[in-house]
């Protein structure tokens, strides 16, 4: 996802919360980044598990 779409999604989420303040956008951005990072780690763990099973 490009940065423009990310910002639009964050603005939409803030709007749904009823708070478009910079603080809210900042917190939502941090949550987004953390979820993305953890999702990527989970995907890498899954890939590693599958490769290990195939290599045995």
C-alpha positions in Angstrom: 0.0 0.0 0.0 1.4 3.4 -0.9 1.6 6.2 1.6 -1.3 8.1 0.1 -3.7 5.2 0.6 -2.3 4.6 4.1 -3.0 8.2 5.0 -6.5 8.0 3.6 -7.2 4.9 5.6 -5.9 6.5 8.8 -8.0 9.6 8.2 -11.1 7.4 7.6 -10.5 5.5 10.8 -10.0 8.8 12.8 -13.2 10.2 11.3 -15.1 7.1 12.3 -13.8 7.6 15.8 -15.0 11.2 15.7 -11.5 12.6 16.3 -9.4 13.9 13.4 -6.7 15.4 15.7 -3.0 15.0 15.0 -2.7 12.9 18.2 -5.3 10.4 17.1 -3.8 10.2 13.6 -0.4 9.6 15.2 -1.6 6.8 17.5 -3.5 5.1 14.6 -0.4 5.4 12.5 1.7 3.7 15.2 -0.9 0.9 15.6 -0.9 0.5 11.8 2.9 0.2 11.7 3.0 -2.2 14.6 0.3 -4.5 13.1 2.1 -4.5 9.8 5.4 -5.4 11.4 3.8 -8.2 13.5 1.9 -9.5 10.5 5.1 -9.6 8.5 6.9 -11.5 11.3 4.1 -14.0 11.6 4.2 -14.6 7.8 8.0 -15.1 8.0 7.5 -17.6 10.9 4.9 -19.5 8.9 7.2 -19.6 5.8 10.1 -20.8 8.0 7.9 -23.5 9.5 6.8 -24.7 6.1 10.3 -24.7 4.7 11.6 -26.7 7.7 8.9 -29.3 7.2 9.7 -29.6 3.5 13.5 -29.9 4.2 13.1 -32.8 6.6 
